[in-house]
Amino acid sequence: MAGFLDNRKPNADKLLARIRDVLQAQYGLADALWRSKFIYSRPAAPELLEELAQHCQCVITAIGD
């Protein structure tokens, strides 16, 4: 499973969704765990990072604008 961490900046979700779509189409990615940070200027909460670490083989994050 791949994790996607949205930092909530404008367009970050669009970029991550496009990456997810490419991974699904070209590499058969079956499962994705999508999470969002509280706000882009702060680190992700430890429990959020722990959840991603427990369930995902990789995590992709993006900064938008």
Stockholm file with secondary structure:
# STOCKHOLM 1.0

chainA/1-65         MAGFLDNRKPNADKLLARIRDVLQAQYGLADALWRSKFIYSRPAAPELLEELAQHCQCVITAIGD
#=GR chainA/1-65 SS CEEEEECCSTTHHHHHHHHHHHHHHHHCCCCEEEEECSCTTSCCCHHHHHHHHHHCSEEEEECCC
#=GC SS_cons        CEEEEECCSTTHHHHHHHHHHHHHHHHCCCCEEEEECSCTTSCCCHHHHHHHHHHCSEEEEECCC
//
